[in-house]
Amino acid sequence: MTTLGIIGAGHIGSQVARAAVKSGYEVVIANSRGPETLEGLIAELGPSARAATASEAASAADIAVVTVPFKAYASIPVEPLAGKIVIDTDNYYWERDGHVPALDEGRDTVTGMLQKHLPTSHVAKGFNHIVAADITTDGRPAGDPARRALATSSDHDDAAAFVTSLYDEFGFDTVNVGPLDDSWRVERDQPAYSAGAQTRDELVANLAKAERQTDAG
């Protein structure tokens, strides 16, 4: 059984955990306050889930999910994630995270920065443009014309393929944006980020409308 190590137990992390357990994954989940603060969530998730520290979740993971405020990305443990696929859900909100010139000036991407922090991991963008509650409620069977699509992006084919498979298990189609240098197309304030639920064709169209942001405004 595949273990998802989820680092971050906020809205997105908790919802990914719920969907993962339902899909037959083992879940090891961590937050910044300590495993003892996750007793209620673990009781809800059942025997396929346990709470841990971030390092323990990273070590236990076959696949990891990083879902922390962007300003905390540099705290993600590096060595326990070496050689592993890591799904990054993060978004950059300069009002919360402080200004990051490389992002404000369009010289880097959110997930690209995590990939540089985790140089031996295979990082892919995922779940960054969906409201948390929708992860467990908006899924539809494959082939449904109203099936929602979500984007991914990675420099590693295996990571993008895993996100595609996980999306499908959760009931979503996938649009692969391409390498992380292009992942800005689904970041904050871009049409694909702001449009809400989109079919695959709608998401492709919105990604094409993206314009690179070059400052904090």
C-alpha positions as CSV (number, residue, x, y, z in Angstrom):
1,M,0.0,0.0,0.0
2,T,1.4,3.4,-1.0
3,T,2.0,5.9,1.8
4,L,1.4,9.6,1.3
5,G,3.4,11.7,3.7
6,I,1.5,15.0,4.0
7,I,3.5,17.9,5.4
8,G,0.8,20.5,6.4
9,A,-2.5,19.6,7.9
10,G,-4.5,22.8,7.0
11,H,-7.5,22.9,4.7
12,I,-5.8,21.4,1.6
13,G,-3.7,18.9,3.5
14,S,-6.6,17.6,5.5
15,Q,-8.8,17.3,2.4
16,V,-6.0,15.5,0.4
17,A,-5.7,13.1,3.4
18,R,-9.5,12.4,3.4
19,A,-9.5,11.7,-0.4
20,A,-6.3,9.6,-0.2
21,V,-7.7,7.4,2.6
22,K,-10.9,6.9,0.6
23,S,-8.8,5.9,-2.4
24,G,-6.8,3.3,-0.4
25,Y,-3.7,5.1,0.6
26,E,-1.9,5.1,3.9
27,V,-1.5,8.6,5.2
28,V,1.1,10.0,7.6
29,I,0.3,13.7,8.2
30,A,2.2,16.4,10.1
31,N,1.6,20.0,11.0
32,S,3.7,22.7,12.7
33,R,2.1,22.3,16.1
34,G,2.9,18.7,16.8
35,P,1.2,15.3,16.3
36,E,-0.8,15.5,19.4
37,T,-2.8,18.4,17.9
38,L,-4.1,16.1,15.1
39,E,-5.9,13.6,17.2
40,G,-9.3,14.6,16.0
41,L,-8.4,14.4,12.3
42,I,-6.7,11.0,12.8
43,A,-9.8,9.7,14.6
44,E,-11.9,10.8,11.6
45,L,-9.5,9.3,9.0
46,G,-9.3,6.0,10.8
47,P,-6.7,3.2,11.0
48,S,-5.0,4.1,7.6
49,A,-3.7,7.4,9.0
50,R,-1.4,8.5,11.7
51,A,0.1,11.8,12.9
52,A,3.8,12.5,12.9
53,T,6.4,15.2,12.8
54,A,7.3,16.7,9.4
55,S,10.6,14.7,9.3
56,E,8.7,11.5,10.2
57,A,6.1,12.1,7.6
58,A,8.8,12.8,5.0
59,S,10.7,9.6,6.0
60,A,7.6,7.5,5.9
61,A,6.4,8.8,2.6
62,D,6.5,6.9,-0.6
63,I,5.1,10.1,-2.1
64,A,5.0,13.4,-0.2
65,V,2.6,16.3,-0.3
66,V,3.9,19.7,0.8
67,T,1.1,22.0,1.7
68,V,2.4,24.7,3.9
69,P,2.4,28.5,3.6
70,F,5.0,29.4,0.9
71,K,7.1,31.4,3.4
72,A,7.8,28.1,5.2
73,Y,9.0,26.1,2.2
74,A,12.6,26.3,3.3
75,S,11.7,24.4,6.5
76,I,10.7,21.3,4.5
77,P,13.2,18.4,5.4
78,V,15.5,17.7,2.4
79,E,17.2,14.4,3.1
80,P,14.2,12.3,4.0
81,L,12.6,13.3,0.6
82,A,15.6,12.5,-1.5
83,G,14.7,10.5,-4.6
84,K,10.9,10.8,-3.8
85,I,8.1,12.4,-5.7
86,V,6.9,15.5,-3.9
87,I,3.6,17.3,-4.7
88,D,3.6,21.0,-4.0
89,T,0.2,22.7,-3.4
90,D,1.7,26.0,-2.4
91,N,0.7,29.5,-3.6
92,Y,2.6,32.8,-3.1
93,Y,0.7,35.5,-1.3
94,W,3.1,38.4,-0.8
95,E,0.7,39.9,1.8
96,R,1.3,36.8,4.0
97,D,4.6,35.6,2.8
98,G,6.5,38.8,2.4
99,H,7.9,40.0,-1.0
100,V,10.1,37.5,-2.8
101,P,11.8,39.4,-5.6
102,A,12.4,36.3,-7.8
103,L,8.6,35.8,-7.9
104,D,7.6,39.5,-8.0
105,E,9.9,40.0,-11.0
106,G,8.9,36.8,-12.8
107,R,12.3,35.2,-12.6
108,D,11.2,32.0,-10.8
109,T,8.1,30.1,-9.9
110,V,6.7,28.9,-6.6
111,T,7.2,25.2,-7.3
112,G,10.5,25.9,-9.0
113,M,11.8,27.3,-5.7
114,L,10.7,24.2,-3.8
115,Q,12.4,22.1,-6.4
116,K,15.6,24.0,-5.8
117,H,15.2,23.5,-2.1
118,L,14.7,19.7,-2.7
119,P,17.3,19.2,-5.4
120,T,17.2,15.4,-5.3
121,S,13.4,15.1,-5.2
122,H,11.0,15.0,-8.1
123,V,8.7,17.9,-7.4
124,A,5.4,18.5,-9.2
125,K,2.7,21.2,-8.8
126,G,-0.7,20.0,-7.7
127,F,-4.0,21.0,-6.0
128,N,-3.0,24.7,-6.1
129,H,-6.0,26.1,-7.9
130,I,-8.9,24.3,-6.2
131,V,-10.8,25.3,-3.1
132,A,-10.0,22.7,-0.4
133,A,-13.6,21.6,0.1
134,D,-13.9,20.8,-3.6
135,I,-11.3,18.1,-3.4
136,T,-13.7,15.7,-1.8
137,T,-16.9,16.8,-3.5
138,D,-16.2,17.8,-7.1
139,G,-14.8,14.6,-8.4
140,R,-16.6,12.9,-11.3
141,P,-16.1,9.6,-13.2
142,A,-13.8,9.6,-16.2
143,G,-15.6,10.5,-19.4
144,D,-18.1,12.8,-17.7
145,P,-18.4,15.9,-19.9
146,A,-18.5,18.1,-16.9
147,R,-15.5,16.5,-15.2
148,R,-13.3,19.2,-13.7
149,A,-9.6,19.4,-14.7
150,L,-6.6,20.4,-12.5
151,A,-3.2,21.4,-13.6
152,T,0.2,19.9,-12.9
153,S,3.7,20.9,-13.8
154,S,7.1,19.2,-13.3
155,D,10.6,18.8,-14.6
156,H,10.2,15.0,-14.0
157,D,7.9,12.8,-16.0
158,D,7.3,10.4,-13.2
159,A,6.1,13.1,-10.9
160,A,3.7,14.5,-13.4
161,A,2.4,11.0,-14.2
162,F,1.8,10.3,-10.5
163,V,-0.2,13.6,-10.1
164,T,-2.2,12.7,-13.2
165,S,-3.0,9.3,-11.7
166,L,-3.9,10.7,-8.3
167,Y,-6.1,13.4,-9.8
168,D,-7.9,10.6,-11.8
169,E,-8.4,8.6,-8.6
170,F,-9.9,11.6,-6.9
171,G,-12.2,12.3,-9.9
172,F,-10.4,15.0,-11.9
173,D,-8.9,15.3,-15.4
174,T,-5.3,16.7,-15.7
175,V,-3.7,19.3,-17.9
176,N,0.1,19.1,-17.8
177,V,1.4,22.7,-18.1
178,G,4.9,21.3,-18.8
179,P,8.2,22.1,-17.0
180,L,8.3,24.2,-13.8
181,D,9.6,27.2,-15.8
182,D,6.0,27.4,-17.2
183,S,4.2,26.7,-14.0
184,W,3.6,30.4,-13.5
185,R,0.7,30.0,-15.8
186,V,-1.4,28.5,-13.0
187,E,-0.1,30.7,-10.2
188,R,-2.1,33.4,-8.4
189,D,-3.9,36.0,-10.4
190,Q,-3.6,34.0,-13.7
191,P,-6.9,33.1,-15.5
192,A,-6.4,29.4,-14.7
193,Y,-6.0,30.1,-11.0
194,S,-8.9,32.5,-10.8
195,A,-11.6,30.8,-12.9
196,G,-12.8,28.2,-10.4
197,A,-14.0,24.9,-11.7
198,Q,-12.9,24.3,-15.3
199,T,-13.3,21.4,-17.7
200,R,-10.1,20.3,-19.5
201,D,-10.8,22.4,-22.5
202,E,-11.6,25.5,-20.4
203,L,-8.4,25.0,-18.4
204,V,-6.3,24.7,-21.5
205,A,-7.8,27.9,-22.8
206,N,-7.2,29.8,-19.6
207,L,-3.6,28.6,-19.4
208,A,-3.1,30.0,-22.9
209,K,-4.4,33.4,-21.7
210,A,-1.7,33.7,-19.0
211,E,0.5,36.8,-18.9
212,R,3.7,36.8,-16.8
213,Q,3.6,39.1,-13.8
214,T,6.7,41.2,-13.4
215,D,6.0,43.1,-10.1
216,A,4.2,42.8,-6.8
217,G,1.2,44.7,-8.1
